[in-house]
Amino acid sequence: MDAVLSALDYVVIAAMLLISCGIGVFFAVKAGPKQTSNDYFLGSQDVPVIAVVLSISATILSAVTFIGTPAEVYLYGPTYGLTALSRIHVPIITSIFFVPVYYRLKVVTIYQYIGMRFNDTVRYAVIFIRITSGFLFMGVMMYAPALALSLATGLSLQFSILSVGLICTFYTSIGGIKAVIWTDVFQACAMLIGAVVMIVAGTVKIGGPAEGWSRAVEGGRGELVDFRADLTVRFTIWSGAIGASFIWLSNGVARQEMVQRYNACRTEREARMAAWLGLIGTAVIELLAVAVGMTIFAYYYTCDPLKSGRIGRPDQIVPFFIMDIFSSYPGIPGLLIGCVFCAALSSVSSALNGVVATAGQDVIRKLKPGLSDLKYTSLAKLISFGFGILTIALAFLATLLSGGILQTIFSIAGITGGPICGVIILGMFLPRANSMGAMSGLIGGVAVGVIQYVGSQVFSSRSPPLPLSISECEMRVNMTQLTSYTSDQYTTSITGITGGFPSTSTLPPTNSDSHAFFRISYLYLQALTTISCVLVGIAVSYATSWNDPKVADPKFLTPFIARLYAGSKNNHNSKNTEQMYLRKI
């Protein structure tokens, strides 16, 4: 492309990256050389609730949201916004039923809870699954936005990977959770500002909101809600209300990064408030991303950059739009590209801190229980640095892989979230769930996810994008290139990293009912694996303990279930006492 970043743009990008570094240095200096593990991993449980709220929003959403969601909306329309609106109940469920258990137990990791509720076998099986997928996620999370930026703006791929990798490793290692949370605050604000700037500037360019909506309707993107009860349709009100709800439930209750943030709050009330508002915040940011995608479509509605050959991948549409609109305003492209870096930093740094907390609390503390707190914290910092370097190496390794393999890696990472969420549901809601049931459910959930994903590659087909036009383009490629451009190229390797599994099959679609299971929308996969885990776990738990019904300690159960169990136990004891009294008479 013709437009390139100016010297001022690079200065702005560097300044935004240095702010993140500065926050890490500030908290490292503030903590001093005798920083405790409680401060390093939980911020001494003294982090303001507003900071935790913004951190949760920035952690769950990432460069995928900033780049991938607008690309998804550009191709498939605004019905994706249903996933944000129809899961409004999830923050309430998370804050009422799950957060109190984590906070009262004062755990650093969710795996500590799993070990206490079940046993170490289940605990370390979950750790293995989560850490393996976590490293893959972090490595490719650095790579995917860097690739999109390099192809659309000319920004060096190596520079992008090293910038994100080294900076997040630096401030995460020296500053701990407080540095991560407060840089998330800065990065969340940057993402919000960036989205608003793109929406406002694009809307002004196209002639106002009314003109933008008119173009959306003409382009076949006027449908906001789809009520079809068809599980194979990409986005419907049902896939949002059911499928997306399970995705975001897993994000809220089964991700290590979230539990650390809840328990970094000053009180249980603030932890519940942070969970509720933080997950609401993610919906707000996602709706802004949807608006960005619709704005970009309205701007290019008669000259699609994909069909005209100006870009080669859908996930380049946002950086291309930034350069196209703002290249004549030095510094603005740098600000917006810096927002993409901030989005990547927030997710990678949070995931890195979560992996280090797991290594510390669930491995080092087990192997060396007598290690002093000061030495333990110092060792955690070294581990954080080492894990950061490993993540950078994985990001560079990703540059050698094909897009299909990358998408498979993302899918494997996403498949694990549902079963882990299922294990936690078993632990908190089912007093008679046992370790054998939890392990069986975990294995069963992962197996169902793998089978569905592999089958979707064989029997499914890619959802065709909505119409795109080049009727008013100044042609920049020859007609041979245009006619060879097929719908197969409308695939973004960045869309769906947060839990979706877009199909990559090139086979024609099949209408066989026997293959319907493999053609369901990717939004349902998390629900499928979670429910499979819970059902298998219940069946095995009851089958293996029907004659010895051991029940969990109420402190490991969600408060509502704990109260019900306590009431039923008291009634049972009263009946036993009465029967004994009658026998004596």
Secondary structure by P-SEA (a helix, b strand, c coil): ccccccaaaaaaaaaaaaaaaaaaaaaaaaacccccccccccccccccaaaaaaaaaaaaccccccccaaaaaaccccccaaaaaaacaaaaaaacccaaaaaaaccccaaaaaaaaccaaaaaaaaaaaaaaaaaaaaaaacaaaaaaaacccccaaaaaaaaaaaaaaaaacccaaaaaaaaaaaaaaaaaaaaaaaaaaaaaaccaaaaaaaaaaacccccccccccccccccccccccaaaaaaaaaccccaaaaaaaaacccaaaaaaaaaaaaaaaaaaaaaaaaaaaaaaaaccccccccccccccccaaaaaaaaaccccccaaaaaaaaaaaaaaaaaaaaaaaaaaaaaaccccccccccccaaaaaaaaaaaaaaaaaaaaaaaaaaaaccaaaaaaaaaaaaaaaaaaaaaaaaacccccccaaaaaaaaaaaaaaaaaaaaaaacccccccccccccccccccccaaaaaacccccccccccccccccccccccccccccccccccccccaaaaaaaaaaaaaaaaaaaaaccccccccccccccaaaaaaaaaaaaaaaaaaaaaaaaaac
